[in-house]
Amino acid sequence: DVQLQASGGGSVQTGGSLRLSCAASGFTFDDYDIGWFRQAPEKEREGITCISNEGGPYYADSVKGRFTVSRDNARNTVYLEMNNLKPEDTAKYHCAALKSLVGVRCLIWVHGGVGFDFGGQGTQVTVSS
């Protein structure tokens, strides 16, 4: 079975940091880009970053300079380091897998495209002021 399990969320104060993990199984990890999206109540889903084996990583303007994504292909895991967190970062964070296409889907991901092939349960991030 395909699984994408996000973990590492929590509650922090403004300016704090969190590190999220996305553990993947059930598909050929190396063949897929991995994107993170977030969704807050009454807000649209937002693709915030994507990492490919063929380009990038790419970041949405809202997180550029504060978030860093990395992947460990040996462990089938992607990490999202989030620094200088702000209340507007409060949302449920999900990771998703996109079949690689020379990194193009990853680039589109952070510019409003949120189509993906596999997704999973998210992890809640709450930032208080």
C-alpha positions as CSV (number, residue, x, y, z in Angstrom):
1,D,0.0,0.0,0.0
2,V,1.1,3.5,-0.7
3,Q,1.7,5.6,2.4
4,L,2.9,9.1,3.0
5,Q,3.0,9.9,6.7
6,A,3.8,13.4,7.8
7,S,4.9,14.0,11.4
8,G,6.7,16.5,13.6
9,G,4.0,19.1,13.9
10,G,3.3,20.9,17.2
11,S,2.7,24.3,18.8
12,V,5.3,27.0,18.9
13,Q,5.5,30.7,19.5
14,T,6.3,33.2,16.8
15,G,9.9,33.0,15.7
16,G,10.1,29.3,16.7
17,S,11.2,26.3,14.6
18,L,9.9,22.9,13.7
19,R,11.1,20.1,11.6
20,L,8.6,18.0,9.8
21,S,9.2,14.6,8.3
22,C,7.5,12.7,5.5
23,A,8.0,9.0,5.4
24,A,7.0,7.3,2.2
25,S,6.5,3.7,1.3
26,G,4.7,1.5,-1.3
27,F,6.1,3.2,-4.4
28,T,9.4,3.9,-6.1
29,F,10.5,6.9,-4.2
30,D,13.3,8.0,-6.5
31,D,10.8,8.4,-9.4
32,Y,8.7,11.0,-7.6
33,D,8.9,14.6,-6.6
34,I,7.7,15.3,-3.1
35,G,5.7,18.4,-2.3
36,W,4.4,19.9,0.9
37,F,1.1,21.7,1.0
38,R,-0.7,23.2,3.9
39,Q,-4.3,24.0,4.5
40,A,-5.8,26.2,7.2
41,P,-9.5,26.4,8.0
42,E,-11.4,28.4,5.4
43,K,-8.3,28.9,3.3
44,E,-7.3,27.4,0.0
45,R,-4.7,24.6,-0.1
46,E,-1.3,26.1,-0.7
47,G,1.7,24.2,-2.2
48,I,4.6,25.6,-0.3
49,T,7.7,23.6,-1.4
50,C,8.6,20.8,-3.6
51,I,11.8,18.7,-4.0
52,S,12.7,16.7,-7.1
53,N,15.6,14.6,-8.1
54,E,15.6,16.5,-11.4
55,G,15.6,20.2,-10.3
56,G,14.8,22.6,-7.5
57,P,14.0,22.6,-4.7
58,Y,11.3,25.2,-5.2
59,Y,9.6,27.4,-2.6
60,A,6.5,29.5,-2.6
61,D,7.2,33.2,-1.8
62,S,5.3,32.9,1.5
63,V,8.0,30.5,2.9
64,K,11.1,31.4,0.9
65,G,14.1,32.1,3.1
66,R,12.4,30.5,6.2
67,F,11.7,26.9,5.1
68,T,14.2,24.4,3.8
69,V,13.2,21.1,2.2
70,S,15.5,18.1,1.9
71,R,15.2,14.5,0.9
72,D,17.0,11.3,1.9
73,N,16.4,8.8,-0.9
74,A,18.1,6.0,1.1
75,R,15.4,6.4,3.8
76,N,12.5,7.3,1.5
77,T,12.0,10.4,3.7
78,V,11.6,14.1,3.0
79,Y,12.3,16.7,5.7
80,L,10.9,20.3,6.0
81,E,12.8,22.6,8.3
82,M,10.7,25.5,9.3
83,N,12.3,28.5,10.9
84,N,11.1,32.0,12.0
85,L,7.5,30.7,12.1
86,K,4.7,33.2,12.0
87,P,1.0,32.9,13.1
88,E,0.0,32.8,9.4
89,D,1.9,29.5,9.1
90,T,-0.7,27.9,11.2
91,A,-2.2,25.0,9.2
92,K,-2.3,21.3,8.7
93,Y,0.8,20.3,6.7
94,H,0.7,17.4,4.2
95,C,3.3,15.8,2.0
96,A,2.4,14.4,-1.4
97,A,4.1,12.5,-4.2
98,L,4.2,13.7,-7.8
99,K,5.5,11.5,-10.6
100,S,8.6,13.3,-11.8
101,L,8.7,15.1,-15.1
102,V,12.1,16.7,-15.2
103,G,11.1,18.9,-12.2
104,V,8.3,20.7,-14.1
105,R,5.5,19.5,-11.9
106,C,7.5,20.5,-8.8
107,L,7.9,24.1,-10.2
108,I,4.2,24.3,-11.0
109,W,3.4,23.0,-7.5
110,V,4.7,26.2,-5.9
111,H,2.9,28.4,-8.3
112,G,-0.6,27.3,-7.6
113,G,-0.7,23.8,-9.0
114,V,-1.7,21.3,-6.4
115,G,-2.3,18.1,-8.4
116,F,-0.5,15.1,-7.0
117,D,-0.5,11.3,-7.4
118,F,-0.3,10.2,-3.8
119,G,-1.1,12.0,-0.5
120,G,-1.5,11.1,3.1
121,Q,-2.5,12.3,6.6
122,G,-1.1,15.7,7.6
123,T,0.4,17.1,10.8
124,Q,-0.8,20.2,12.6
125,V,1.4,23.2,13.0
126,T,0.2,26.0,15.3
127,V,2.1,29.2,15.8
128,S,1.0,31.5,18.5
129,S,1.8,35.2,18.7
